[in-house]
Amino acid sequence: MNWVYWVRLYETKFQAGCLVKRMENDWWVYGYDCPQEVEVFKSRKGRFGVRFLP
């Protein structure tokens, strides 16, 4: 499987981490399947993003 990247990049790791927690706990609210794995990554420019395995 390939990683799926969230569209937005965040300035802090905390902001990206909040999205990760929301995805792990509230996936059923937004109508998508629970991801197998979700993680925060750092881009080349120093911003933080979220990627997940569907």
N, C-alpha and C positions, 0 to 999 in steps of 0.2 A: 504494500500500500504506500501511497505517497502522502506527504504532509499537505494539509490544507492551511493556508495562511489567512489570518484575519486581515481585513482590509486596512485597518488603521494602525499606525505606530504611535506609541506613547512616549512622553518625555522621561517618565520615571518607571522603575521596575515595579514599584508599588501599584501604579495605575494598571499596568498589564497584569499583575498578580490578582487584582480585584476582578478583572474580567475572567481570569482563569477560574477563580472560585465561583463566580456567577455561572459560568458555563458548566462546571462540575455539579452544581447544586440545583440550578434552575433550567436545565435543558428541556424538561418536559413543558415548561410554561411557554417557551418560544416555538415549540412544535418540531424540534429536530431530534434526531436520535442521540443518545448519550455517547459522546466520543470515547474511544478506547484510551487515548492518552492525550493530555493537554500540557503544553509547556510554554514558558516564556523564553524568548531568544533575544539576543542583542544584534542589531543591524550594524553594518559597517560604519554608519554615521553616528553611532552611539545611542540611537533610540531603541526602544523596546517594543517587541511585537509578540503576538500569540499565534501558535500553530497547534494543530491537532490532527489526530488520525481518526477518520470517521468510522 
